[in-house]
């Protein structure tokens, strides 16, 4: 059974930092590219960052460039999203996503709320 379980979300003040984790199981994690996306209330899901099977992160969203960093640990079947200098507009549900060709697996998401 394929599972992607995100954790690490919560409430953080503007300017703060947070690191999300996503633990994968049920598929060959090291063979899949991994991505993080988010969805804010009333908005479409936004692709943020991605990482290849052996590393090499890519930022897709200008809104998080220089602030969000993706990394992975294939030995732990885990992908991380390090978020710094958080802004009010970063409030959203954050999802991890595993992709190989046309196969996509998604987690259930973790809520991140940036508020003073």
N, C-alpha and C positions, 0 to 999 in steps of 0.2 A: 504494500500500500504506500503510495507516494504521499509524503508529508513535508510541508515547509512550515516551520513554526517560528514566527517572529516574536521577539521580546525586547525589552529595554525602553519601551515608550513610557511616557509620563508627562508630568507638568514641569516646565522649565521656564525660567525668566528670560526675557530678551537679552541677548548677548551671551547666553549660557551655551553649554555643550551637552551633547548626549550621544551615546553610542548604541545603535541597534544591532541585534544579532538575529540570525536566521539559521536554524538548524534543519538540515535536510536529511531525509531518509527515504528508502524505497526505490531509489534509482542511482545510477553511477554518477555521483555528484561531481567528481573531477572531470567528467566528460561534458559537462554542461556549462555554458556561459551563465553568469548570474547578473541580475539587475535589481535595482531598487526603483520603485515608483511610489507616487503618493496621490491621494485624492482628497481634496478639501471639499467641504460642504457646498453643494451646488455647482461644483466644477467637474470637468472631465479628469480622468486619471492622467497623470503626468509622468513620463519617463524621466528619471533623474540621472542615474549613473549605471555603468555596466562594467563587468570585468570578464576577461577571457578565462579559458580553462587553466592557464598557468600564470595568470596575473595580467597586468597591463590594464589599468582602469581608464575608462572613457567617461567624460561628463557630457550628457546630452542636453541638460537644461542650463541655460545661461543664469537662471536665478540662483543656482547653487554653486556655480563655478567658484573655486577657491575656498569654499566653505565646507563642502561635503566630500568625503573620501570613502571609496569602497575598497575593501580588501577581502581576502578569503584564506581559509586554512583548510586545505583539502584533507588533511589528516583528521580533522575534527568535523568534516562535512558542514562547515559553517561559513557564512558570509557575513560581513560586518558593514555597517554604515556609520562612519564617524561624522558627526555634525557639529560644527562650531559656529560661533557668531550668529546664533539663532535669532530669527526675526518673527514678529507676530504672524506674518504671512506664511511661515513654515508650518503652521498648525494644519494638521491633516492626518489621515490614516496612511501609514506607510506599509508598503507591500514588498516582499521579495518575490523574485520570479526566476525560474530556471528555464533556460531555452537551449534547444538543440534542433537545428533546422526548423521544422514547422511544429515542433512539440513545445508546448508551454505549460509549466506548472506554476501555480500561484499559492501563496500562503493566505491566511485569513486576515492578516494585517495587525498592526499595533498603533494605537493612538498616540500622537505627539501633540501636546498643547503648549504653545508658547504664550505666556501671559504674565503680566506683572501683578 
